[in-house]
Amino acid sequence: MRARPPAPCSFVPPHVLERLGRYQHVAHGATTQALDLTAIQRTAVISTRLREQRVGTRADVATLARAIGAPEPGKSARRVYDCRRGWEFDAHLARDEGADPVGTPASVDLAYDHVGETRDWFAAVLERSGIDNLGSDIVVNANFGQDFGNAFWDGTRIVFGTGDGVVFSDFSASLDVAGHEMTHGVVQYTAGLEYQSQSGALNEHFADVAGSLVEQRAQGLDAGTANWLIGDEIMAPDLYGEALRSMAHPGTAYDNPVLGKDPQPAHMDDYFAGPEDNQGVHINSDIPNRAFYLAAMEIGSEPAGRIWFAALARMGPTATFLDAARIVCEQARVAARDGVASRQAAQAVRAAWRAVGVL
């Protein structure tokens, strides 16, 4: 099944960018450093424009960047392009599959390695051949934009910003960011979950699940030793210890004057019903995230991941949390019956969805 999302799927939620646009200073050691509001506002405006269009064209993004003061830009084989901190997509091919590391800029090699680890996780754990399961090339753009504080999948490519070094650092440096964004592509080519409301939150949820599991496998961790944080590696030094989401404990990922307080609920009782964030696609994603964490703690991360992604292939584009829970529970029964998961998998998965108020 191949369905395009209605808008590119970005890593940093819009409510975080909106908060940053209002905040003026961030503590920097013993001093207070002013945020570069031009960079932050540019990130917010361009991220919004990218959400509003199915795939941003080179001309659209470059023109928009110039209009708000940005400087001019200078097997599933990977093709990594260096945007050279400009706004053109696929502008300078920097590293093809199998080519030697480029060294400088480091973002190119980091993006190459982290996308490769994600690709290999999908192959080893889910027997999937790349994003479309047909072995097509994976197109990656690193060093996108001047201090651009976001990463996204736009329906065609994975794009990493460099961050401003104050709030966010280079998005290419995070394995869970690469796993998250590549998984948006996988979702596009399987269930095609529409990027709004509960189907959009499920889209974000599956991206978080894979991002965490790719990182766990690469670092030799399991459900009990993983930190279950999403985005902790892209926080700049003065926000060390913070993250964008906590799958284990939603609502605790961050709490500081810059980002504010993490608003993400852990239970349907606190479901966000507002229009912001495409009706809460990032905010409400932590409800199913918490369910996955609880299941993984009982049956293991990779068995839970196999059950979840087998269920994804059976979902429709407008799946709700209840649809997802029922399909995941059915897949858990199948996995237990076939010996792919432990005998208690079905009970553990059902209990996890009940614990977050979906069942």
Residue pairs with C-beta under 8 A, 6 or more apart in sequence:
1 189
1 190
1 191
1 192
2 132
2 188
2 189
2 192
3 188
3 191
3 192
3 317
4 54
4 155
4 188
4 192
5 54
5 155
5 184
5 187
5 188
5 192
5 193
5 194
5 195
5 203
6 54
6 194
6 195
6 196
7 50
7 51
7 52
7 53
7 54
7 195
7 278
8 50
8 51
8 53
8 54
8 55
8 56
8 152
8 153
8 154
8 155
9 152
9 153
9 181
9 184
9 195
9 203
9 204
9 207
10 47
10 50
10 51
10 150
10 151
10 152
11 150
11 151
11 152
11 171
11 177
11 180
11 181
11 231
11 234
11 244
12 43
12 47
12 149
12 150
12 151
12 168
12 231
12 244
13 244
13 277
13 282
13 283
14 44
14 47
14 48
14 51
14 276
14 277
14 282
15 263
15 276
15 277
15 282
15 283
16 244
16 259
17 40
17 43
17 44
17 47
17 149
17 150
18 44
19 258
19 259
19 260
20 35
20 40
20 44
20 149
20 167
20 258
20 259
21 37
21 40
21 41
21 44
23 35
23 257
23 258
24 34
24 35
24 37
25 32
25 33
25 34
25 35
26 32
26 33
26 35
26 166
26 167
26 238
26 239
26 257
26 258
27 33
27 238
27 257
28 166
28 238
29 238
33 166
33 238
35 164
35 166
35 167
35 258
36 147
36 164
36 166
38 68
38 69
39 146
39 147
39 148
39 149
39 164
40 149
40 164
40 167
41 68
42 65
42 68
42 69
42 70
42 145
42 146
42 147
42 148
43 145
43 147
43 148
43 149
43 150
43 161
45 64
45 68
46 61
46 64
46 65
46 87
46 145
46 148
47 150
47 152
49 56
49 60
49 61
49 64
50 56
50 61
50 152
50 154
51 278
53 60
54 155
55 154
55 155
55 156
56 89
56 154
58 87
58 88
58 89
58 90
61 87
61 88
61 89
62 73
62 86
62 87
62 88
64 87
65 73
65 87
65 145
65 146
66 72
66 87
70 87
70 145
70 146
71 85
71 86
71 146
72 86
73 83
73 84
73 85
73 86
73 87
73 88
73 91
74 84
74 85
74 86
75 129
75 130
75 135
76 119
76 129
76 130
76 131
76 135
76 136
76 137
76 138
77 96
77 97
77 98
77 137
77 138
78 95
78 96
78 97
78 112
78 115
78 116
78 119
78 137
78 138
78 140
79 93
79 95
79 96
79 97
79 137
79 138
79 139
79 140
80 93
80 94
80 95
80 96
80 108
80 111
80 112
80 115
80 140
80 141
80 142
81 89
81 90
81 91
81 92
81 93
81 94
81 139
81 140
81 141
81 142
82 91
82 92
82 94
82 102
82 105
82 107
82 108
82 142
82 143
83 89
83 91
83 92
83 141
83 142
83 143
83 144
83 145
84 91
84 92
84 143
85 143
85 144
85 145
85 146
85 147
85 162
86 144
86 145
86 146
87 144
87 145
89 141
89 144
89 157
89 159
90 139
90 141
90 157
94 102
94 108
94 142
95 101
95 102
95 108
95 109
95 112
97 137
101 109
101 112
102 108
102 109
103 109
105 142
105 143
106 170
106 172
106 173
107 142
107 143
107 160
107 162
107 170
107 172
107 173
108 142
108 143
108 172
110 142
110 170
110 172
110 173
111 140
111 142
111 158
111 160
111 172
111 178
112 140
114 172
114 174
114 175
114 177
114 178
114 179
115 138
115 140
115 158
115 178
115 182
117 175
117 178
117 179
117 214
117 218
118 175
118 178
118 179
118 182
118 183
118 210
118 214
119 130
119 138
119 182
121 179
121 210
121 213
121 214
121 217
121 218
122 128
122 130
122 182
122 186
122 210
123 129
124 217
125 213
125 217
125 302
125 305
125 306
126 305
126 306
126 309
128 186
129 135
130 136
130 137
130 138
131 138
131 182
131 185
131 186
131 188
131 189
132 185
132 189
133 189
138 158
138 182
139 156
139 157
139 158
140 157
140 158
140 159
140 160
141 157
141 158
141 159
141 160
142 160
142 172
143 160
143 162
143 172
144 159
144 160
144 161
144 162
145 161
145 162
147 161
147 162
147 163
147 164
147 165
148 161
148 162
148 163
149 161
149 163
149 164
149 167
149 168
150 161
150 168
150 171
151 158
151 159
151 160
151 161
151 171
151 177
151 180
151 181
152 158
152 159
152 181
153 159
153 181
153 182
153 184
153 185
153 188
155 185
155 188
158 178
158 181
158 182
158 185
159 181
160 170
160 171
160 172
160 177
160 178
160 181
161 168
161 170
161 171
162 170
162 171
162 172
163 169
163 170
163 171
163 234
163 236
164 236
165 236
166 236
166 238
167 235
167 236
167 239
167 258
167 259
168 234
168 235
168 236
169 233
169 234
169 235
169 236
169 237
170 234
171 177
171 234
172 178
173 233
173 234
174 231
174 233
174 234
175 211
175 214
175 215
175 218
175 233
176 211
176 212
176 214
176 215
176 230
176 231
176 233
177 211
177 231
177 233
177 234
178 211
178 214
179 207
179 210
179 211
179 212
179 213
179 214
179 215
180 207
180 208
180 210
180 211
180 230
181 207
182 210
183 206
183 207
183 209
183 210
183 211
184 203
184 207
186 206
186 210
187 193
187 203
187 206
187 207
187 312
190 312
190 313
191 312
191 313
191 314
191 315
191 316
191 317
191 319
192 317
193 199
193 200
193 202
193 203
193 206
193 315
193 317
193 319
194 200
194 203
194 317
194 318
195 203
195 278
195 281
196 278
196 279
196 281
197 278
197 279
197 280
197 281
198 284
198 319
198 320
198 321
199 317
199 318
199 319
199 320
200 278
200 279
200 280
200 281
201 280
201 281
201 282
201 283
201 284
201 285
201 287
201 288
201 321
202 285
202 288
202 315
202 319
202 321
202 324
203 281
204 281
204 282
204 285
205 285
205 288
205 289
205 292
206 308
206 309
206 312
208 230
208 245
208 247
208 285
208 289
209 247
209 289
209 292
209 305
209 308
210 305
210 309
211 230
212 226
212 228
212 230
212 247
212 301
213 301
213 302
213 305
215 221
215 226
216 222
216 223
216 226
216 301
217 302
222 300
222 301
223 293
223 296
223 297
223 300
223 301
223 304
224 297
226 301
227 248
228 246
228 247
228 248
228 249
228 293
229 243
229 245
229 246
229 247
229 253
230 243
230 244
230 245
230 246
230 247
230 253
231 243
231 244
231 245
231 253
232 241
232 242
232 243
232 244
235 241
235 242
235 243
239 254
239 256
239 258
239 259
242 253
242 254
242 256
242 259
243 253
243 254
244 253
244 254
245 253
245 262
245 264
245 282
245 285
245 286
245 289
246 252
246 253
246 262
246 264
246 286
247 286
247 289
247 290
247 292
247 293
248 290
248 293
249 266
250 262
250 264
250 265
250 266
250 286
250 287
250 289
250 290
251 261
251 262
251 263
251 264
251 265
251 266
251 286
252 262
253 262
253 264
254 260
254 261
254 262
255 261
255 262
263 272
263 283
264 282
264 283
264 284
264 285
264 286
265 271
265 272
265 283
265 284
265 286
265 287
266 286
266 287
266 290
266 356
267 287
267 290
267 356
267 357
268 287
268 321
268 356
268 357
268 358
269 357
271 280
271 284
271 287
272 280
272 283
272 284
273 279
273 280
274 280
276 283
277 283
287 321
287 356
287 357
287 358
288 321
288 324
288 356
288 358
290 352
290 355
290 356
291 325
291 352
291 353
291 355
291 356
291 358
292 304
292 308
292 352
293 352
294 348
294 351
294 352
294 355
294 356
295 304
295 307
295 332
295 348
295 349
295 352
296 304
296 305
298 344
298 348
298 351
298 352
299 341
299 342
299 344
299 345
299 348
299 349
300 342
303 335
303 340
303 341
303 342
303 345
304 349
306 335
306 340
306 341
307 328
307 331
307 332
307 335
307 341
307 345
307 349
308 328
308 331
310 331
310 334
310 335
311 324
311 327
311 328
311 330
311 331
314 327
314 331
315 323
315 324
315 327
316 323
319 327
321 358
322 358
322 359
324 358
325 353
325 358
325 359
326 359
328 349
328 353
329 346
329 349
329 350
329 353
329 359
332 341
332 345
332 346
332 348
332 349
332 350
333 345
333 346
334 340
335 341
335 345
336 342
336 343
336 344
336 345
336 346
350 359
353 359
